[in-house]
Amino acid sequence: MTERELASLLRGVLADLRESDLVWQLLALAACLLVAKLGARLVRSRQVGEGRAWELGHGGLKRIAFPLLAAILVLLARPVAQQWIHVSLFTLALPLLGSLAVIRVVFYVLRLSLAGAAWLVQFERIFALLVWGIVALHITGLLPEVIDVLESVAFTVGKQKLTLWNVLQGLGAVLVTVLLALWLSSAIETRLHAAAGLDNNLRVVLARVSRALLLVLAVLIGLPMVGIDLTTLSVFGGALGVGLGFGLQKIASNYVSGFIILLDDSIRIGNIIAVGTDRGEVTRITTRYTVLKSLDGVEALVPNELLVSSVVQNQSYSSPQVRIALPVQVSYDSDLERAMSIMAGVARAQARVLAEPAPVVLLQSFADSGINLELGFWVADPEQGVGNLRSEINLAIWREFKQAGIAIPFPQREVRILGGAEHD
């Protein structure tokens, strides 16, 4: 719209506020919006064909169904209503509905590209309000005056003089370039995950490095686009360096340690590790922490610095096979060779126990109450849990020992009185 058209539209709206047919315009607009809402619900409830293309197309249509139907209805109702009432509000509603449709299309594409980014939902609402505000100011002709007020607020950073309008422009440019960088990094990450023969840790490293570089590049491109000299950021860079040296030292250390873990390939997703009192399967490695999921379902977030600076027991570092030792004590009067044979046979009967290396029973020691034996066997799936396997084997050994007459002793003490007391 030209300035003359905007001024004419504004005068028409102001004139309508003094006319009695304003109520009829509002009712007609409300009717159009209500019908558009019902039509959007029908579009959402409609079943679509199979395939990814149908899903994407239907998802995009659901996003723009309401503003698109509302704009079409307003556009059709305007010439009809013009015969009886003024239609300035109809003309004002069209660009607002059009901007809403454009915003929803843009953010639908971003949601597809940045899957799992929950912040986009809230950000979309804020962005929509900002765009609507700018469109409203543009339509009413107040936008130049608002810009003049923002340009009057000036301050100096380093050697460059900035205005509030420059800062807002810089934020907008950085926002656009950052969104483009996130979209591009998501596309790169998708390609990396689809690449065959590429190590998982290397995929994660390349994806995160590319995202970090693209974000930095977005800021370096966005600020000069609006005339902000990057040398003015040296003051903030120095303050950030001091902050990293003191308050953010641990956070920076965790991020560096995260990249070290990913690069040296010492810990992989799926490994069974133990660090300190925490033990479990590595389900996720981020640049700040590593997630360990124990057998009871509890997830521990271990800082990456701890994994680099302390001893980590990795049960599946070079091989997923793990040896499990199961101690059993039998009485001295038991058939020792029979007991050892039963224990080895019970272990071999378990599906999870590996045939090679074969289960072995060792005589550990002669204890006070019985003979200590140890059943050693290997499994290739420790992530399935070892406690349940221990329980099954112990129960099977107890049943076999009971049938064979082999006793499992309990602690006994024999007390002898030497030199008994004399009786009168």
N, C-alpha and C positions, 0 to 999 in steps of 0.2 A: 504494500500500500504506500502511496505517496503521502507527503505531509498534508496536502490539501484534502485527500480522502480521509486521512486520520482525523483531521480537524472537523470535517463534516460528520463523520461517524460519532465523534465525541459530542458534538452539538446535538445530534439526533438522540443519543442516549440521555443526555441531560434534559432535553425537551420531553422525552418519554416519561421521565420521572415526575413530570408535572401533569402528565395526561392520565386520564382514567383507564386507558387501554393497556397501561403497564401490567395490570393484573392479568389481562388476557394473554399478553406476551409470556408472562411467567408460567401461566397455566399451560399454554401451548408448548413451551420449552420443556416443562415437567412431563407432559404427555409424551413428547418425543424421547426423552431420556428413559421414561418407564418402559416404553415399547422396545427401545434399544436394549435395556437390561434384560427383558424377557427373551428377546432374540438371542442375546449373548448366552443365556442359560441353555437355550435349545442347541446352540452350536457346541457348547461344552458337553452336553449329554449325548450328542450324536456319536455313534460308533463309526470308526474309520477302517479303511482297509489295512491289511498287514504290510509290514515293511517299514524301514527306517524313514524313508522319504515321506510316507503318509503320516507317520508320527510327528515329524518335524513340521510338516505343513499344517497339520491340525493344531499342533501346539502354538504355532505362530498366529493362526486364525483365532484361536481362543483368546490370545493376548490382545488383539486389536479389534475383536468383534464389537465390544461396547462402543468405543469412541468412533469406529468406522460407521456402524449402523446409526449412531446418534448424529454424526455429521451428515450422512445421507438423508436422514429424516428431516433434519433442520433445513438442509438445502432444498428438499422437495416442498416442505411446508412454508418456506419463506414467500415464494411467489403467490401461493394460495392465500396466506394470511394477509399479504400486502393489500389485497382488495378491500379489507375492512379495518385493519389496524396498522400501526407503525411496526417496523420489523428491525429496529436498530439492535435490539438484544439478540436477535437471530444472527445478524452479521457479526456481532461481538463474540458469539459462542463458537462460530465456525473455526477461527484460528486456534482457540483454546482446545477444542476437540481434536483438531489436526495435530497440534503439538503433542497432545497426550498419546495419539496413535504412533507418532514418530518415536517418542520416548520409550513406549512399550516395545516397539520393534527393536530399537537399539539394545535395550536391556535384555530382551529375549535372546538376541545373538550373544550378548556377553554371558548370560547364564549358561548357554550351551558351551561356550568356550571355556568358562571358568566354573566347571562343575564342582559343587561342594562349597562355593564361596557364599556363606550365609549372609555376609555383610551387604551383598548386592540388594537384598530385599529391602532393608532399611534405607540404603543409599538411594535406591530408585525413588522412594517417596520424597526424600529431601530434594533430589535433583528435579523431580517433577514440580514441586512447589517453587523452586528457583526459576525454572523455565516459564512456568505460568506467570510468575511475578514479572519477569522481564517482558513477556508478551503483553501483559496488561499495561505495563508502563509504556511500552512502545505504541500500543493502540491509543492510549490516552494522551500521548505526546509528552509525558512527563520524564521519559528516559533521558533526554539531553540535560534537563535540569538536575536530575539525580547524579549524572556523570560529572557535571560541573561542581556539585557539592563534594563529591568524592575526590576530585582533582584538587580542590582547595585545601584538603587535609594533607600536608606534606611533612616529611621528616627526612633526615640524612642518615645513611648507613655507609660508613667508610667515607669514600670520596664521592659517592653518587647520591643524588637527591631523588627520593622516591615519593610517590603519592599513594593514597589509599586505592585509587583507581588502578595504578600500576600493579600494586600488590594483588588485587582481585583478578586482574588480567593474568598475572603470572600464575596464580593458583588455578585459574581456569585452564590455561595452556598446559600446565603440569598435569592437571587432572586428565585432560584429553590424551596427552602423550603417555601417561602411566596406564590408562585403560587400554590403549593400543599396545603398549609393551606387555601387559598381562595377557592380552589376547594372543599376541605373537608367541609369548613364552609357553602358553597353554598348547598352541599348535605344535611347537617344537617338542614339548613333553609327550604329546600324543604320538608324534613320529618316533621318538626314542623308545617308547613302550612297545611300539609295533615292530621295531627293528629286531630281526632274528639274530641270535648268536651274541648279543650284547649283554655283558654282565649286569645284574640288577643294581649293584652298588654304583657302577659306572653310569648307569642310566640316571640314578638319583643325583649324582654329583653333577653331571652335565646339565640336567634340567634345572637344578638350583643355581648353578653358576650362570647359565644363560639368563635365568630370570633376574638375578642380581645385576648383571651387566646391562640388560635391557632397561631395568628401572633407573639405573644411574644415567644411562644414555637418554632416557626420556626426560629426566630433570635437566640435563645439560642442553637438550634441544628446546624444551618448553620455555625456560626462562629467557634465553636470548631472543625468542620469537616476539616477546613483548617489550624488548629493550632493556631488560635487567642485566647488568653486568655481573658475570659470575664471580669476579674478584671481590664483590661485596660480601660473598658468602665466607670469606676467609675468617671474618670475626666469629661467625657461628661455627666454622670448622674448628677454630682454636678452642672455643668453649666446649664443643663436642669431644675434642681430644682430652681435655681436662676431666670431663665427665666420665669418659671411658677409663681414664687412669685411676679414678677413685670409685665412684659409685657403681659404674657399669663393668668393673673389671671381671667379676664372676660371669656375667652374661656374655661378655666378649670371649672369655676363656671357653665357655661351653660351646659357642658357635664355632670357634677354631677347632676345638676337639671334635665336634661333629663332622667337620670336613676331613679331619685326619682319619677318623674311624671309617668313613666312606671310601677314602682314597686308599688306605693301606689294606682294606679288605680283611681286617682282623675279626670283625663281627658282621654276620649276615642275618638277614631276615629269615627266621626259621630255626636259628641256632638255639640250643639250650645252654644258657649261661647262668653262672652264679657270681654275684658281686656283693660282698658283705653279707647281710642277712637276706638279701633278695635273690630269688632263683625263679627262672621261668623261661618261656619261649619268647624270642625277640619277634615282636609283631610289627614294629614300626621304628624307623630311625629318622629323627628329624635333626635339624642343625643345632637344636638346643638340648634335646633329651632323647632317650631311648626307652621304648615301652616294653616292659617284661610282663607277660601274662602267665601267672602261675596256674597250677592244675586245678585250684579251687575257683578260678575265674577272676581273681583279684589282679588288677593291672597296676604295676609300679612304674612311675616315671623317674628314671634314673638319669641325673645330669650327666652329660657326655664327658665333662671334666673328670668325674669319678671313674669312668670306664678307661680313661687314658692314664690316670695317675695311680691307679690301684691294681691289684692282682685280680684278674678275671678268669674264672674257671669256665672254659668253653668246652662242653662235652661233645660238640660236633664241629670242631674247628677244621680238622683235616679229614675226619670220617664221622658219619652219623652213628657208628657202632659204639655202644657203651657196655662196659662190663659191670655186672651187678653181683655183689657178694652177699650170700645169705648164710648166717651162722646157725648151726643146729648142735645141740648137746645131747649125747646118748649116755646111758648108764654103762658102767664098767662090765656088767655081766651080759651085755648085748652082743649079738653077732655083728662085729664091726664091718666086715666086708659086705655082709648082706645090707646093712644100713646105708653104706656108701653107694651100693648098686641101686637101691631104691631111690635115693636122692637124685642120682644122675638120670635115672629113667623118668622120674617125674618131670625133671627140667626138659628132657628131650620131647616129652609129650605135649609141651606147650607150643602153640603155633607161633608165638612171637619170639621164642628162643631160637637163636641161629644154630644150625647144624654144624657150621664151621665158623669160628673155633667151637669145638664140641664142649658141652658142659663137663666140668671137672670137679671132683670132690677131694678136698685136702684135709689131712689131719692136722689141726692147728696146735693143740696142746692137751696135756692131761691135767684137768682142773680138779678142784676139791670134790665136786659132786658128780663129775662125769667126764667124758671125753668130748672135747670141742672139735667139731667138724665144720668145714666151710664149703658151701656149694657156690661155685663161680660159673656164671653163664653170660652170654652176650646177646644184646638186642640191637636192632637197627632202627627202632622207632621210639626213642626215649620221650618224644613229645606226647606220646599216647599215655604216659604215666608209668612209673615203676612201682608205686605203692600198691596198686591193684594187682600187678603181676606177682609181687612178693606175697600178697595175701593168698592168691590162688595156689601158688606153689607150696606155701607153708601148710595150707589146709590139706592139699593132696598128700604131702609128706606125713602129716599127722594120721591121716586115714590109712595109708600104707603101713606105717609103723604099728598101728593098732592091730591090723590084720596079721602082721608078721611077729607080733609079740615083742617088739623092740620098745623099750621104755625110755621116755624122756624124763630124766631125774629132776627133782626139786631140791633146793639146798637142805642139807642135813648136817646136824652136829651130834657127835657122840661124846658124852660126858662120863668120865670114869673117876671114881673116888678112890684114891690110893691111901693105904694105911687107915682103914676105917676106925672109928672111935670105939674104945673098949666099953663094954657094958658091965655094970656091977652085978 
